[in-house]
Amino acid sequence: MDEQPASEQIKISVFTPIIYVGVLLSSFIAFSIIYRKRRLEKLVSADTLFSENHAQNLYEFLKEQYNDPNASSDTKPHLKVMKAALLRRGAEAIRRSLKLKENEPIFNRLYQEGHIGDATFKSFTISTKLQEIEIRDIVIEVENMKKGWTQQFFATCQEICFNEALRRRLNALDERHSVLSELWEYTDKDVSEKADQQAISNTESDPSSEDHKSTPADASQDSTPSNNPSNSEKKSKNKKKSSKGKNK
């Protein structure tokens, strides 16, 4: 009988599946990170409904100076400055989020009815996603700066946003007043002159008002007994009666 060849046994280390799983997980993590970065770059480079976020750029610039280890104490911004810049960034993020939520049903209805195109609706959806990412980044920055400050931070940002909205409306009223005044050639001096002319015309058109006005002299004259015909007749009758009584 032929002898069967002895099968070779391959020894597999215990760390081999662990290394395999580790390589597989690391590849998935790297792929997800690269995919998210590319997607975020596409979102940032796409056209949005808002202009450039100056508050965000200012905070990022101050943050670089604040975290720079080579920066001196004179050039390094103070912690209060960083908090103020972060509040400014949060107020701008809340303002944009409120605008998007307010106009969301309008955009959906216009898109369904075909009044706006795909590009405009895509810009709206991109702006909404960017604001969600911005809010998340702000929450992380707030927690890194001061733990437990998130709730009070967003309440303060909301107050700042509402106060600035009220200030913009008041300034818009003043600007509208000046524009309409120039358009109609209508100034405050004209208003006062027209009011004086109207008062003069009212007094001239209503002369009875002067007749009804009484002075203290007129009141004293009215209080004294007047020599009217009825009083003189009474006196003459009394004289006749007294003369008749004497003759009798």
C-alpha positions in Angstrom: 0.0 0.0 0.0 1.1 3.5 -0.8 1.8 5.7 2.1 -0.4 8.9 2.3 1.6 12.2 2.5 1.5 13.8 5.9 -0.7 17.0 5.8 1.1 20.1 6.9 -0.5 21.9 9.8 -0.5 25.7 9.5 -0.3 27.5 12.8 -2.5 30.6 13.1 -1.7 33.0 15.8 -4.4 34.2 18.2 -3.7 37.8 17.2 -4.4 37.3 13.5 -8.2 37.7 13.7 -7.8 40.6 16.1 -5.4 42.3 13.6 -7.9 41.5 10.8 -10.8 43.1 12.6 -8.7 46.1 13.6 -7.6 46.7 10.0 -11.2 46.4 8.8 -12.5 48.8 11.5 -9.8 51.3 10.8 -10.5 51.2 7.1 -14.2 51.8 7.7 -13.4 54.7 10.1 -11.0 56.3 7.6 -13.6 55.9 4.8 -16.3 57.6 6.9 -14.1 60.5 7.9 -13.0 61.1 4.3 -16.6 60.8 3.1 -17.9 63.3 5.7 -15.1 65.8 4.9 -15.8 65.7 1.2 -19.5 66.0 1.8 -19.0 68.9 4.2 -16.7 70.6 1.6 -19.4 70.2 -1.0 -22.0 71.7 1.4 -19.7 74.6 2.2 -18.8 75.3 -1.4 -22.5 75.2 -2.5 -24.6 78.3 -2.8 -26.5 79.1 0.3 -29.3 81.6 1.1 -27.2 83.6 3.6 -24.1 85.6 3.1 -20.7 85.0 4.8 -20.9 84.4 8.5 -18.6 87.1 9.9 -19.3 86.1 13.5 -18.0 82.6 12.9 -14.9 83.9 11.1 -14.1 86.3 13.9 -14.4 83.6 16.5 -12.2 81.2 14.6 -9.6 83.9 14.2 -9.6 84.7 17.9 -9.5 81.0 18.8 -6.3 80.6 16.8 -4.7 83.4 18.7 -6.0 82.1 22.0 -4.7 78.6 21.5 -1.4 79.7 20.0 1.3 78.6 22.5 3.8 81.1 21.1 1.5 84.1 21.5 2.4 86.6 24.2 0.0 87.8 26.9 -0.4 91.1 25.1 -1.5 89.6 21.8 -3.5 86.7 23.3 -7.2 87.6 23.6 -8.8 87.6 27.1 -11.3 84.9 28.1 -14.1 87.5 28.3 -13.4 88.4 24.7 -13.7 84.8 23.7 -17.0 84.5 25.5 -18.3 87.7 23.8 -17.2 86.4 20.4 -18.9 83.0 21.0 -22.1 84.8 22.1 -22.0 86.8 18.9 -21.6 83.6 16.9 -24.5 81.9 18.8 -26.8 84.9 18.3 -26.2 84.8 14.6 -26.8 81.1 14.4 -30.1 81.4 16.3 -31.2 84.3 13.9 -30.5 82.2 10.8 -32.1 79.1 12.3 -35.3 81.1 13.1 -35.4 82.5 9.6 -35.1 79.0 8.1 -37.8 77.6 10.3 -40.1 80.5 9.6 -39.7 80.2 5.8 -39.6 76.4 5.6 -43.4 75.9 4.9 -43.2 78.7 2.3 -40.3 77.0 0.5 -42.0 73.6 0.6 -45.2 74.9 -0.8 -43.5 76.9 -3.6 -41.4 73.8 -4.5 -44.5 71.6 -4.6 -46.4 74.0 -6.8 -43.4 74.5 -9.1 -42.8 78.2 -8.5 -39.1 77.6 -7.6 -36.5 75.3 -9.1 -34.4 72.5 -7.8 -31.4 74.7 -7.3 -33.2 77.1 -5.0 -34.7 74.4 -3.0 -31.4 72.6 -2.7 -29.8 75.8 -1.5 -32.5 76.0 1.2 -31.8 72.4 2.3 -28.1 73.0 2.3 -28.5 76.1 4.5 -30.6 74.1 6.9 -28.0 71.4 7.2 -25.2 73.9 7.7 -27.1 75.6 10.5 -27.6 72.3 12.2 -23.8 71.6 12.0 -23.1 75.2 13.2 -25.3 74.7 16.3 -23.6 71.4 17.1 -20.2 73.0 16.8 -21.3 75.9 19.1 -22.5 73.4 21.7 -19.1 71.7 21.7 -17.3 75.0 22.0 -19.5 76.1 24.9 -18.9 72.9 26.8 -15.1 73.1 26.2 -15.1 76.7 27.4 -17.3 76.2 30.5 -19.1 73.1 31.5 -22.8 73.4 32.2 -23.0 76.8 30.5 -25.0 75.6 27.5 -28.6 76.3 28.7 -27.7 79.8 30.0 -25.6 80.5 26.9 -28.5 79.9 24.4 -30.9 81.8 26.5 -28.6 84.8 26.4 -28.0 84.4 22.7 -31.8 84.4 22.1 -32.2 87.7 24.1 -29.4 89.2 22.0 -31.0 88.1 18.8 -34.4 89.6 19.8 -32.9 92.9 21.0 -31.0 93.3 17.7 -34.1 92.5 15.7 -36.1 95.2 17.6 -33.2 97.7 17.1 -33.1 96.9 13.3 -36.8 97.6 13.1 -36.5 100.9 14.9 -33.6 102.0 12.7 -35.6 100.9 9.6 -38.4 103.2 10.7 -36.0 106.2 11.0 -34.5 105.5 7.6 -38.0 105.1 6.1 -39.0 108.5 7.6 -36.0 110.2 6.1 -36.5 108.6 2.7 -40.2 109.5 2.5 -39.5 113.0 3.7 -37.0 113.5 0.9 -39.4 111.9 -1.5 -42.4 114.1 -0.5 -40.3 117.2 0.4 -41.8 117.1 3.8 -39.8 118.2 6.9 -40.5 118.8 10.6 -40.5 122.6 9.9 -43.3 122.1 7.4 -45.3 120.1 10.0 -45.0 122.9 12.6 -46.0 125.6 10.0 -49.0 123.6 8.9 -50.1 123.1 12.5 -49.9 126.9 13.2 -51.8 127.7 10.0 -54.5 125.2 10.9 -54.9 126.7 14.4 -55.2 130.2 13.0 -57.8 129.1 10.4 -59.8 127.4 13.1 -59.9 130.5 15.3 -60.9 132.7 12.3 -63.6 130.3 11.1 -65.3 130.1 14.6 -65.9 133.7 15.8 -68.6 132.6 18.2 -66.0 131.1 20.5 -64.7 134.6 21.2 -68.2 135.9 22.0 -68.8 133.1 24.5 -65.5 133.9 26.3 -66.3 136.0 29.4 -63.9 138.2 31.4 -64.1 139.1 35.1 -65.3 142.6 34.2 -68.2 141.2 32.2 -69.0 138.9 35.1 -69.1 141.9 37.6 -71.3 143.8 35.2 -73.7 141.0 34.9 -73.9 140.7 38.7 -75.0 144.3 39.2 -78.7 145.2 38.9 -79.6 146.5 35.5 -81.9 149.5 34.8 -84.3 147.7 32.6 -87.9 149.0 31.8 -89.6 146.6 34.2 -87.8 148.1 37.2 -88.6 151.7 36.2 -92.3 150.9 35.8 -92.4 149.4 39.3 -90.8 152.5 40.7 -93.4 154.8 39.0 -96.3 152.7 40.3 -95.0 152.9 43.8 -94.7 156.7 43.6 -98.3 157.0 42.3 -99.6 154.9 45.2 -97.8 157.0 47.8 -99.1 160.3 46.2 -102.7 159.0 46.4 -102.4 158.1 50.0 -101.3 161.6 50.9 -104.2 163.2 49.0 -106.7 161.1 51.0 
